[in-house]
Amino acid sequence: TKLILLDSLLQEIILVNIKLPMDPCIPIPIPDEQLEDLVEKAKDYALMHGICMRQKDKFDRDALHFAPFVLFPTPFPRDEYRKSVEIQTVLNELMHKVAHDYDFLKETLKHTIKVDEFTGRLWNIYETIMSEGGPTQVCCG
């Protein structure tokens, strides 16, 4: 039903003559029968390639659910992609430096760890590792 809603939304956008920034990769809308066939093939692919998970809140050893995935590719401008590739090394270096700066992380996250349970648990793990002498000093970067 989500895919049908998406298809309906795309049809509506096209009918209203809203100019999309780029043309879609495939002609939209596609016939319902073709869409249903494509959805079934995508589900089979996901199942055969391990793109499934169990629900945490309704755990059932015999039931798998598809991890979210995108059926149609999203067009992305080539120039913007190239820009992102060009700055990737700088971003990697920044992330590396932040990840290895205990004082900066502590100061930056001090309020977040109090209100966000997930971040708080990650911080507790980080603190435990640091109190035990820190992580193994193997660094690839």
QUITAGI-V73501 format. One record per residue. N is the residue number from 0. RES is the residue in one small letter. PHI is phi as a letter, one per 40 degrees, with the letter a starting at -180 (NA if undefined). Layout:
n/res/phi
N/RES/PHI
N/RES/PHI
//
This chain:
n/res/phi
0/t/NA
1/k/c
2/l/c
3/i/c
4/l/c
5/l/c
6/d/c
7/s/c
8/l/c
9/l/c
10/q/c
11/e/c
12/i/c
13/i/c
14/l/c
15/v/c
16/n/g
17/i/c
18/k/c
19/l/c
20/p/c
21/m/a
22/d/c
23/p/c
24/c/c
25/i/b
26/p/c
27/i/b
28/p/c
29/i/b
30/p/d
31/d/d
32/e/c
33/q/c
34/l/c
35/e/c
36/d/c
37/l/c
38/v/c
39/e/c
40/k/c
41/a/c
42/k/c
43/d/c
44/y/d
45/a/d
46/l/c
47/m/c
48/h/b
49/g/g
50/i/c
51/c/b
52/m/a
53/r/c
54/q/c
55/k/c
56/d/c
57/k/b
58/f/c
59/d/a
60/r/d
61/d/c
62/a/b
63/l/b
64/h/b
65/f/c
66/a/c
67/p/d
68/f/a
69/v/b
70/l/c
71/f/b
72/p/c
73/t/b
74/p/c
75/f/b
76/p/c
77/r/d
78/d/c
79/e/c
80/y/c
81/r/c
82/k/c
83/s/c
84/v/c
85/e/c
86/i/c
87/q/c
88/t/c
89/v/c
90/l/c
91/n/c
92/e/c
93/l/c
94/m/c
95/h/c
96/k/c
97/v/c
98/a/c
99/h/b
100/d/b
101/y/d
102/d/c
103/f/c
104/l/c
105/k/c
106/e/c
107/t/c
108/l/c
109/k/d
110/h/c
111/t/c
112/i/c
113/k/c
114/v/b
115/d/b
116/e/d
117/f/c
118/t/c
119/g/c
120/r/c
121/l/c
122/w/c
123/n/c
124/i/c
125/y/c
126/e/c
127/t/c
128/i/c
129/m/c
130/s/c
131/e/c
132/g/h
133/g/g
134/p/c
135/t/d
136/q/c
137/v/b
138/c/b
139/c/b
140/g/i
//
